[in-house]
């Protein structure tokens, strides 16, 4: 299911942000706004802990939510069947390598777990080679807010694409 206007013809999204069973509507709204700001596509893997009509989601997405490019998937297997990602990068507090070791590519799929459960162990094990972490002082906090984590990764990827000439800075204005 898509919401908002279609992406420009023949234009691959910069990134595909994938939220695995998100719980908090406000975070998803903020992530949707981040996706719109960066030309990225948002994928939601169900079940969701809220309804897409939730006022908190709309409030966090402001009046931009209607333009967010969104695809919903009934489960992870359905996501894989419909998207067939060339490269799936997972982000978890259990990842071994830091996110800045990634050589981001346009069209990468960036998978983040739910706010309360993170990513399931079986997914982290299946994709262990592409499971990364955002470094932090874990003695002080368990994890970062989902929207914060997405923004850190998304903008590092964007920085790399602009630096390498893969995306013109003017495309973002």
ZIBEL-V237588 format. One record per run of one state. SS is the DSSP state (H for helix, E for strand, L for the rest). FROM is the first residue (numbers start at 1). LEN is the number of residues. Records with the same first field share a line. If there is no record, write none. Layout:
SS: FROM-LEN, FROM-LEN
This chain:
L: 1-14, 21-4, 39-2, 46-9, 68-2, 74-2, 84-4, 92-5, 102-6, 113-1, 115-3, 119-2, 127-1, 134-12, 164-5, 173-1
E: 15-6, 41-5, 70-4, 88-4, 97-2, 108-5, 114-1, 118-1, 131-3
H: 25-14, 55-13, 76-8, 99-3, 121-6, 128-3, 146-18, 169-4
